[in-house]
Amino acid sequence: MAKSVNIKKGDTVKVIAGKDKGAEGKVIQVLREEQRVIVEGVNRIKRHTKVINQGGRDGKTGGIITAEAPIHISNVMLVDGDGVTRVGFRRDEVTKRRPDGSTYQAERSVRVSRKTGKEI
């Protein structure tokens, strides 16, 4: 079973460990099962691809492709303002509306910055 991940796609994160330590980038993809994230411009690898001539025009040209590899979630921290922060959760009371027009009270889970207490 995969643990919950506090970082979402689109978040700006800072790398806190590894060869790209100090680099900041936007999260492109979150791989929840593997506990990893793919960050724009971080952990770049080169992949050698073969020329595939099948499919006529659709054949792929070979060469060296540079792409981002996944990085473990423990090696990144969420950027909040000018520094980094841990992520907490808070339950907020909200008023929801049913299709028939009546309203009711419910709770909504919100991500908050542990440093400032503000909603992320």
Buried (B, 14 or more C-beta within 10 A) or exposed (E): EEEEBBBEEEBBBBBEEEEBEEBBBBBBEBEEEEBBBBBBEBBEEEEEEEEEEEEEEEEEEEEEEEEBEBBEBEBBBBBBEEEBBEBBEEEEEEEEEEEEEEEEEEEEEEBBBEBEEEEB
